[in-house]
């Protein structure tokens, strides 16, 4: 698998344009809170994903105002396209943050992995950290960005 974390603004826009034109089913997840989203990850297939960073840990922007506008415009074109099917983890939260704080309506959501897990094993915790601990062989990562 490949996770790209240091893409330039132009490379991110190229990735978003590729998604817009080919319309794969994508998985996405935000990190952050209302008015404080630090990044968004998108996986257009199970072997590849990329990060769109927006802010440092201190909350300052990583991009010029012009680049930030370009990124949001291309991201909105993907997230608001109902023909690009989307899978989220805790979809209600991510969609609330994106709509309330950034005025983006995520269309084409077909699944929520947190709810799917909970439907199958409702007696277990439903958070992503727990799910990953029992469903994958990946080392625990959820606290890495919080140090």
Secondary structure, DSSP 8 states (H G I E B T S, - for coil): -EEE----HHHHHHHHHHHHHH---EEEEEEEETTEEEEEEEEEETTEEEEEE-B-TTS-BSS-HHHHHHHHHHHHHHHT-TTS-EEESSHHHHHHHHHHHH------EEEEHHHHHHHH-TTS--SHHHHHHHH------TTGGG-
